[in-house]
Amino acid sequence: MTLAIPAARSPRAARFAVTNPFSGAMLAELPEADEGEVLAVVARARSAAAAFRTSTPHERRALLNRLADLIKRDGEVLAQIISAEVGKTITEARGEVRRAQNTLRLSGDAATFLDGEVLHCAVVAGGKDRQAVVTYVPTGVVAAITPFNYPLNLLCHKLGPAIAAGNAVVAKPSPKAPLAADHLVKLTREAGFPTDLVQIVHGGAAPALALARAPIDLLSFTGGPAAGLALKRASGLVRCLMELGGNDPLIVLPDADLAAAAATAIGHRFEIAGQSCAAVKKLYVHGAVADAFVEQLLALVADHRYGDPAREDTQMGTLIDMAASTDLAARLGEAQAGGARLLAGGTAQGTLFAPTVIESVPQTARLWASETFGPVLALRRFDSLDAVIAEVNGTEFGLQAGIFTNDHAAIRQVTRELQVGGVMVNEGPDFRAEHVPFGGIKGSGLGREGVRIALREMSETRVVID
């Protein structure tokens, strides 16, 4: 598939290719924005934000609903773009398009409920007989830097709340998968968004850093911790919302529904070939049921169809590029050298990596100790829930966790003691609803996404006392 992309402003501008990770075919060539272009875009966004801040909730909601309508109209086009540039299956891509519509519509709904409150100042002896009116006003220009794995919906998770709160948006998508975002920004113009209210710049680290240093008012970033820290340093005192990944556990206790737990582990780890921040990275299975669980798990893995993402019957597509495949193979090799046992998969053909299960991975191996993007279920047996909780809490990440059990005491212990942003009961850690807060603690990020809470995050609190 070849996409029509606007020509660069200057014939000397640096350009980068966007390729299909399955076929290797070039999909498009885009110009990389330099610092001067980024500053010019932000200046235009500031002017647009100044005009848009007086818009009404009704007007913002109408814009977001029209944009969602256009995404629905172009749904198959967008799904084909996402599948081609990311390597996720066409079924997964269509699901992302549906979720993006929901994200925008929920953002529009939330715009009508950005309520403040009235507080009386005379709540203590001698207090003034005055009222404080607390309201929320637009922040200004939101920089939205997004990763490759959900190129449409993750941008909508930044754009939707930003517009609902009355802000302007400058998007900078991943250079590995920028085409769905580019299409979305074009649709904002067709939807009637004011000129320059939503703009896009393309490229890698250089334009991202230029955008962080520019006179923006809020930086929203989804990506890795190293890049997040670099952007935070570059942005200075600008408020930052950052989702920086996770090393998420799924815990299976003796009373668990093993069939449901195995199916969830497969579904949450092999979706988009394991390239999700909250995917099951570490699978803890109680020793009392480990043999039975592994038997069911391996049967599901053997039937999992992977290959051409464009085929309707493919269940798992490719990794994003050869560098990702090479890194995953190296991590598997290191784990096996340390005593881990490969139970299934472990082979690759280019960017196609077989669904893999590996057991007894050393705690210090990169495959276990750090976030691994790829279709690998790393399994460890355990006997003490206390020990699992201590191990999870002892890591640098704290995004989400899942547990399969109906033991109320265990659920209570895990939900109280695990140091993570969310605990999913009888569900995997990758579960997410568009309006529910999503994010982590420690090295997993700052702030929360999810349209309702993000609307507040992208607003300034104003107090008027009279």
DOVO-384082 format. One line per 5 residues: number of its first residue (from 1); their letters; for each residue x, y, z of C-alpha. Coordinates in Angstrom, 3 decimals. Each point is the difference from the previous one (the first is absolute). Example, Ala and Ser with C-alpha at 12.3 -4.5 7.8 and 13.67 -1.06 7.14 Angstrom:
<drenros>
1 = as = 12.300,-4.500,7.800  1.370,3.440,-0.660
</drenros>
This chain:
<drenros>
1 = mtlai = 0.000,0.000,0.000  1.372,3.426,-1.007  -1.347,3.115,1.677  -0.038,3.529,-1.352  1.999,2.215,2.354
6 = paars = 0.558,3.741,-0.355  3.396,0.977,-1.315  2.614,1.442,2.338  0.163,3.765,0.329  3.619,-0.002,-1.059
11 = praar = 1.616,-2.407,-2.468  2.986,-0.122,2.369  -2.049,-1.076,3.012  0.928,-3.318,1.564  -2.417,-2.758,-0.875
16 = favtn = -0.715,-3.426,1.415  -1.727,-3.051,-1.409  -2.982,-1.793,1.500  0.050,-3.708,-0.816  -2.289,-2.970,0.405
21 = pfsga = 1.638,-2.227,2.652  -1.390,-3.161,-1.592  0.833,0.548,-3.678  2.728,2.609,0.312  -1.761,2.117,-2.641
26 = mlael = 0.315,3.760,0.354  -3.382,1.539,0.836  0.981,3.656,-0.065  2.811,2.473,0.438  -0.453,2.914,2.383
31 = peade = 1.972,3.168,0.757  1.516,0.265,3.467  -0.826,3.323,1.620  2.939,2.137,1.109  0.005,2.239,3.054
36 = gevla = -1.084,3.071,-1.956  -3.022,-1.826,-1.410  -0.948,-1.299,3.453  0.159,3.508,1.468  -2.119,1.379,-2.838
41 = vvara = -2.629,-2.702,0.522  -0.121,0.689,3.745  -0.330,3.750,-0.621  -3.010,-0.616,-2.222  -1.430,-2.380,2.599
46 = rsaaa = 0.302,2.699,2.679  -2.063,2.383,-2.100  -2.610,-2.690,-0.634  -0.111,-0.901,3.699  -0.562,3.632,0.987
51 = afrts = -3.080,0.152,-2.219  -1.304,-3.460,0.909  0.180,0.413,3.774  -3.335,1.880,-0.020  -1.798,-2.785,-1.891
56 = tpher = -2.904,-1.675,1.760  -0.231,-3.641,1.122  -2.729,-0.499,-2.589  2.287,1.230,-2.796  2.879,-2.213,1.115
61 = ralln = -2.246,-3.029,0.286  -1.398,0.610,-3.490  3.504,0.169,-1.483  1.062,-3.257,1.648  -3.182,-1.787,-1.061
66 = rladl = 0.464,1.145,-3.603  3.584,-1.267,0.095  -1.204,-3.356,1.359  -2.551,-0.149,-2.830  2.750,0.549,-2.571
71 = ikrdg = 2.157,-2.721,1.593  -2.972,-2.331,-0.319  -0.417,0.990,-3.650  3.704,-0.599,-0.704  0.167,-2.994,2.333
76 = evlaq = 1.215,-2.569,-2.500  2.524,2.411,-1.515  1.414,0.719,3.452  0.036,-3.688,0.924  1.956,-0.844,-3.145
81 = iisae = 2.480,2.801,0.756  0.495,-1.177,3.597  0.423,-3.633,-1.021  2.516,0.935,-2.678  2.153,2.375,2.040
86 = vgkti = -0.052,-1.864,3.342  -0.301,-3.626,-1.105  -2.983,-0.647,2.266  -2.718,-2.200,-1.420  -2.801,1.572,-1.977
91 = tearg = -2.426,-1.197,2.683  2.029,1.735,2.721  0.236,3.135,-2.146  -3.764,0.135,-0.462  -0.379,-0.352,3.748
96 = evrra = 2.308,2.963,0.543  -2.067,2.106,-2.406  -3.154,-0.814,1.973  1.697,0.880,3.262  1.213,3.315,-1.417
101 = qntlr = -3.585,0.985,-0.794  -1.029,-0.883,3.547  2.874,2.026,1.439  -1.033,3.117,-1.894  -3.704,-0.342,0.772
106 = lsgda = 0.710,-0.563,3.692  2.286,3.040,-0.040  -2.810,2.071,-1.458  -2.364,-1.276,2.667  2.523,0.810,2.737
111 = atfld = 0.271,3.586,-1.287  -3.535,0.607,1.169  0.841,-1.074,3.555  3.210,1.900,0.714  -1.590,1.232,3.195
116 = gevlh = 1.531,2.091,2.733  -1.218,0.514,3.557  -0.838,2.706,2.487  1.808,0.030,3.359  -0.820,2.263,2.940
121 = cavva = 3.043,1.640,1.535  -1.462,0.296,3.496  0.548,-3.624,1.022  2.166,0.899,3.009  -0.453,2.543,2.779
126 = ggkdr = 0.780,3.460,-1.306  -0.251,-1.067,-3.618  -1.191,2.568,-2.520  -3.616,-0.154,-1.097  0.929,-0.529,-3.628
131 = qavvt = -0.503,-2.650,-2.659  2.689,-1.540,-2.148  -1.132,-1.020,-3.474  2.277,-2.678,-1.439  -0.080,-0.390,-3.781
136 = yvptg = 2.146,-1.588,-2.718  1.403,1.980,-2.908  2.009,-1.064,-3.084  3.723,-0.585,0.368  0.959,1.251,-3.472
141 = vvaai = 2.171,-2.026,-2.394  0.257,-3.747,0.598  2.897,-1.865,-1.606  -1.065,-3.594,-0.690  2.875,-2.408,-0.673
146 = tpfny = -1.217,-3.523,-0.768  1.535,-3.468,-0.547  -0.381,-2.437,-2.878  -2.146,-2.688,1.601  -3.385,1.768,0.080
151 = plnll = 0.606,2.829,-2.455  -3.635,1.104,-0.238  -1.608,-0.645,3.376  2.885,1.232,2.140  -0.011,3.268,-1.923
156 = chklg = -3.760,0.216,0.551  0.633,-0.521,3.730  2.049,3.206,-0.068  -1.890,1.973,-2.628  -3.512,-0.741,1.300
161 = paiaa = 0.447,1.245,3.588  2.207,2.890,-1.174  -2.688,1.308,-2.357  -2.762,-0.696,2.529  1.901,2.172,2.495
166 = gnavv = 0.359,2.812,-2.556  3.633,-0.427,-1.030  1.974,-0.152,-3.247  2.002,-3.124,-0.910  3.315,-0.560,-1.764
171 = akpsp = 0.463,-3.709,-0.739  3.327,-1.740,-0.556  -0.607,-3.691,-0.824  2.619,-2.721,-0.071  2.011,0.030,-3.239
176 = kapla = -0.552,-3.759,-0.136  -3.771,0.417,-0.409  -1.032,3.596,-0.746  -2.535,-0.462,-2.783  -3.198,-0.636,1.963
181 = adhlv = 0.749,3.085,2.110  0.573,2.028,-3.155  -3.382,-1.122,-1.338  -1.671,0.878,3.301  1.363,3.538,-0.052
186 = kltre = -1.311,0.453,-3.542  -3.419,-1.142,1.224  -0.006,2.703,2.690  0.020,2.605,-2.762  -2.843,-1.717,-1.810
191 = agfpt = -1.911,-0.140,3.288  0.169,3.785,0.248  2.637,0.397,2.695  1.304,3.590,0.045  3.120,0.632,-2.057
196 = dlvqi = 3.211,-1.085,1.748  -1.855,-1.397,3.022  1.354,-3.499,-0.766  3.319,-0.278,-1.824  2.601,-2.696,-0.553
201 = vhgga = 3.771,-0.146,-0.308  1.906,-3.094,-1.058  3.324,-1.578,0.840  1.944,-1.625,2.785  1.822,1.200,3.101
206 = apala = 1.103,3.407,-1.327  -3.482,1.428,-0.684  -1.295,-1.619,3.198  2.622,1.841,2.048  -0.625,3.199,-1.959
211 = larap = -3.699,-0.290,0.813  0.755,-0.569,3.700  2.204,3.123,0.047  -2.529,2.107,-1.905  -2.436,2.349,1.801
216 = idlls = -2.618,-2.683,0.639  -2.172,-0.167,3.105  -0.266,-3.752,0.549  1.930,-3.013,-1.278  -1.814,-3.323,-0.355
221 = ftggp = 2.337,-2.861,-0.896  -0.391,-3.747,-0.345  3.188,-1.984,-0.502  3.089,-1.305,1.758  1.496,1.300,3.262
226 = aagla = 3.296,1.170,-1.531  -1.778,2.109,-2.603  -2.465,1.220,2.612  2.792,1.189,2.284  1.734,1.788,-2.877
231 = lkras = -3.237,1.768,-0.929  -0.703,0.902,3.628  3.409,1.599,0.324  -0.470,1.866,-3.275  -3.452,1.289,0.975
236 = glvrc = 1.111,1.511,3.304  -2.906,1.168,2.162  -2.676,-0.876,-2.558  -2.521,-2.430,1.451  0.517,-3.539,-1.317
241 = lmelg = -2.325,-2.964,-0.324  2.037,-3.105,-0.776  -0.771,-3.673,-0.426  3.391,-1.680,-0.090  -0.761,-3.711,-0.217
246 = gndpl = -0.084,-2.851,2.438  1.159,-3.498,0.849  -3.449,-1.232,0.835  -0.755,-3.202,1.936  -2.900,-2.422,-0.278
251 = ivlpd = -0.408,-2.143,3.121  -1.861,-3.330,-0.118  -1.058,-1.447,3.354  -1.072,-3.613,0.731  -3.748,0.687,-0.147
256 = adlaa = 0.194,1.851,-3.325  -2.026,-0.855,-3.078  3.025,-1.372,-1.848  -1.642,0.015,-3.428  -0.945,3.650,0.350
261 = aaata = 3.422,0.908,1.387  1.823,-1.762,-2.851  -2.217,1.614,-2.652  0.530,3.420,1.584  3.764,-0.450,0.143
266 = ighrf = 0.018,-0.876,-3.701  -2.336,2.817,-0.962  1.799,2.668,1.992  3.549,-1.016,-0.894  -0.365,-0.885,-3.656
271 = eiagq = -2.162,2.979,-0.959  2.012,2.173,-2.408  2.786,-2.562,0.415  0.554,0.893,3.652  0.803,3.664,-0.687
276 = scaav = -2.271,1.530,2.615  1.112,1.864,3.108  -2.409,-1.849,2.302  0.223,-3.431,-1.633  0.699,-3.045,2.177
281 = kklyv = 3.783,0.108,0.312  0.407,-2.263,3.050  -2.271,-2.970,0.626  0.018,-1.248,3.607  -1.771,-3.368,0.374
286 = hgava = -0.486,-1.716,3.352  1.841,-3.293,0.231  -3.163,-1.902,0.941  -1.543,0.629,-3.434  3.055,0.760,-2.126
291 = dafve = 0.131,-3.302,-1.886  -3.698,0.090,-0.884  0.210,3.665,-0.971  3.050,-0.474,-2.223  -1.705,-2.884,-1.789
296 = qllal = -2.991,2.184,-0.878  2.203,2.948,-0.878  2.194,-1.948,-2.425  -3.039,-1.429,-1.774  -1.241,3.535,-0.672
301 = vadhr = 3.420,1.180,-1.132  0.276,-2.874,-2.484  -3.267,1.077,-1.638  0.814,3.717,-0.125  0.266,1.051,-3.654
306 = ygdpa = 2.669,2.569,-0.833  1.096,1.357,-3.345  -1.176,2.509,-2.598  -1.806,2.756,1.955  -2.264,0.747,-2.973
311 = redtq = -1.614,-3.451,0.080  -3.364,-0.170,1.719  0.887,-3.237,1.822  3.357,1.163,1.395  -0.024,0.326,3.780
316 = mgtli = 3.430,1.584,0.459  2.070,2.187,-2.286  3.563,1.239,0.058  2.379,1.890,2.203  0.476,3.602,-1.056
321 = dmaas = 3.435,-0.488,-1.588  3.052,-2.237,-0.198  1.694,1.763,2.908  -2.879,-1.085,2.235  0.255,-3.579,-1.237
326 = tdlaa = 3.760,-0.104,0.532  -0.322,1.404,3.521  -2.687,-2.517,0.941  2.090,-2.909,-1.277  2.952,1.264,2.052
331 = rlgea = -2.103,0.216,3.153  -1.246,-3.552,-0.496  3.535,-1.241,-0.540  1.250,1.691,3.160  -2.861,-1.484,2.036
336 = qagga = 0.699,-3.519,-1.308  3.699,0.409,0.712  -1.017,0.780,3.581  -2.024,-3.211,0.334  -3.442,0.887,-1.396
341 = rllag = -1.887,-2.752,-1.863  -1.628,0.731,-3.335  -3.415,-1.686,-0.136  -1.294,1.312,-3.331  1.043,2.282,-2.845
346 = gtaqg = 3.210,1.961,0.183  0.504,0.155,-3.769  -0.230,2.951,-2.360  -0.275,0.684,-3.707  0.928,3.622,-0.363
351 = tlfap = -2.505,2.039,1.975  -2.318,-2.991,0.450  0.714,-1.452,3.423  -1.666,-3.245,1.048  -2.255,0.076,3.086
356 = tvies = 2.373,-1.014,2.769  -0.205,-1.410,3.515  3.071,-0.224,2.197  0.204,-1.215,3.611  2.321,0.581,2.949
361 = vpqta = 1.491,3.223,-1.316  2.665,1.328,2.381  -1.143,3.055,1.894  3.011,1.955,-1.255  -0.477,-0.825,-3.695
366 = rlwas = -1.087,2.931,-2.180  -2.974,-2.032,-1.185  -1.345,0.027,3.560  1.561,3.054,1.635  -0.847,2.624,-2.643
371 = etfgp = -2.900,0.727,-2.317  0.095,-2.352,-2.991  -2.015,0.780,-3.119  -0.804,-3.218,-1.822  -2.196,-3.132,0.039
376 = vlalr = 1.772,-1.742,2.892  -1.762,-1.315,3.091  2.639,-0.297,2.708  -1.297,-2.350,2.715  1.142,-0.589,3.556
381 = rfdsl = -1.505,-2.334,2.602  -0.551,1.272,3.534  -1.279,-1.176,3.363  -0.164,3.253,1.986  -2.211,2.921,-1.059
386 = davia = 1.939,2.182,2.442  3.192,-0.750,-1.933  -1.638,0.881,-3.340  -1.267,3.311,1.343  3.430,0.829,1.421
391 = evngt = 1.673,-0.830,-3.306  -2.413,2.101,-2.057  0.295,2.916,2.416  3.772,-0.206,-0.144  0.136,0.925,-3.690
396 = efglq = 0.241,3.422,-1.626  -3.397,-0.322,-1.729  -3.528,0.210,1.358  -2.547,0.155,-2.822  -2.692,-2.681,0.391
401 = agift = -0.400,-3.560,1.257  -2.505,-2.813,-0.386  -1.003,-2.819,2.325  -2.176,-3.064,-0.556  -1.684,-1.176,3.191
406 = ndhaa = -3.290,0.101,1.895  1.787,0.060,3.351  -1.181,3.258,1.571  2.891,0.149,2.444  2.531,-0.325,-2.829
411 = irqvt = -1.788,2.628,-2.079  -0.059,2.336,2.977  3.713,-0.537,0.656  1.041,0.540,-3.609  -2.145,3.091,-0.552
416 = relqv = 1.315,1.548,3.196  3.657,-0.951,-0.191  1.022,-0.054,-3.669  1.660,3.286,-0.965  -1.615,0.465,-3.403
421 = ggvmv = -2.437,2.399,-1.629  -2.700,-2.616,-0.502  -0.884,-3.553,1.038  -2.271,-2.052,-2.259  -1.874,-2.830,1.770
426 = negpd = -0.639,-3.132,-2.106  1.335,1.985,-2.915  3.390,0.732,-1.526  2.057,3.132,0.683  -0.593,1.275,-3.541
431 = fraeh = -3.715,0.570,0.614  -1.024,3.604,-0.606  -3.212,1.991,-0.449  0.304,3.356,-1.754  -1.639,2.061,2.770
436 = vpfgg = 1.770,-1.685,2.947  3.258,1.438,1.411  3.049,-1.755,-1.444  3.613,0.467,1.015  2.637,-1.099,2.433
441 = ikgsg = 2.327,0.950,2.809  3.773,-0.029,0.452  1.726,-0.373,-3.366  -3.276,-0.666,-1.795  -0.924,3.632,-0.274
446 = lgreg = -1.536,3.237,1.196  -3.714,0.772,0.118  -2.832,-1.953,-1.577  -1.758,-0.453,-3.311  -3.661,-0.983,-0.420
451 = vrial = -2.243,2.737,-1.331  -1.689,1.105,3.237  3.152,0.416,2.066  2.074,1.198,-2.980  -2.450,2.867,-0.498
456 = remse = 0.920,1.246,3.481  3.688,-0.690,-0.584  -0.116,2.193,-3.116  -1.776,2.866,1.769  1.180,2.643,2.442
461 = trvvi = -1.790,0.439,3.325  -1.222,3.553,0.563  -1.333,1.369,3.285  -2.115,3.148,0.270  -0.823,1.248,3.529
466 = d = -2.585,2.692,0.552
</drenros>
